[in-house]
């Protein structure tokens, strides 16, 4: 893509985003509950949700998995609604609703027609003050344990969890979102209730909305529904961390392929160098035109190959990933490292222009629906990053230079610290086993993602 084409794309993006300018509105209730919205009166729908700044990294190690478990319990009902009532009420509103838990936040949301926003907010606010009935707790614990077992059979997720455990060894970002069979089995209802009281406070929560929303009415509804929520002044710890250097070989039943992951530190989500890190990884492994695609997939050496950057609150990381035949692991690793080492010196202006355009287009496309805008608002808040209008973010992406990419690679050397390889077990009758290098404590990866 030439410079003229890129300039034309940016002009078109500016035009398509223009109607959203100056749409960001904020308020704060007396109890500390933040309210943010990107209002678009031309939208045909609206999205509303609560984002809570708590996730796996905020859990004591012995309670690992409680955030995700608690997310499930919200839909079991409140003092005024049971689980069937929750589902029925969302259905009657015509809402597309869901929730998810990550290492750093938990979110509950609904996508509705504009005249249903108040009703959706009422249901969401109600379930966020759950009854946590003992019977529901015991039943849902079984569901969570089944979920952990299910993810233990998914090679990529097992490898990814192991990678995070070893890269962030000794830091709470190493915690598994689902927890482990041991931590979830040992979790008591009263421990969950105490965790809820400490983290689901008004001043640790944001109400976010996007689309065709009456912001003043939203604030009035929030005051009526959430004004009694208490504040607890929770704070997230940021312990000192230095990246761990290790290798891990994980053997799994029920897989015939090899999964190779390399990981290296990157900038935090609050750091403007995240734009350069994202572009570097996009050029390396961000799709069909990437270096890894041409070096590994087009040549038939690997079935899949990718690279991506992921920013967190206070730190970040990048991951290279490939799937291949077992006998090709050494060759795959050598090519991954070769392409990574050659990346900076081989960068061209065309590489940069193509990557910037694709990333900017993706950011703009995600904003076309209110859901995308709402997720962006809640995620920025949840990760402790300052609000930045989408228009400004697209502009920042479009102004990243080759010098910025080179500077980022100097600040965050492209030198993998962790290697994880998932292989078929040599004995189909044995359980999952993990062999580690460099003296890192042995552990079995047995689950990953949240709902």
Helices and strands as residue ranges (DSSP letters): H 3-17, G 18-20, E 24-28, E 34-39, E 45-52, G 56-58, G 61-63, H 66-74, H 83-92, E 96-101, E 106-113, G 114-116, H 117-127, H 134-151, H 155-167, G 172-174, H 181-186, H 189-199, G 202-204, E 205-211, H 215-226, E 246-252, E 258-266, H 274-285, H 291-292, I 293-297, E 304-312, E 315-324, G 326-328, H 329-346, H 349-366, H 370-382, H 390-398, H 402-411, E 418-424, E 433-436
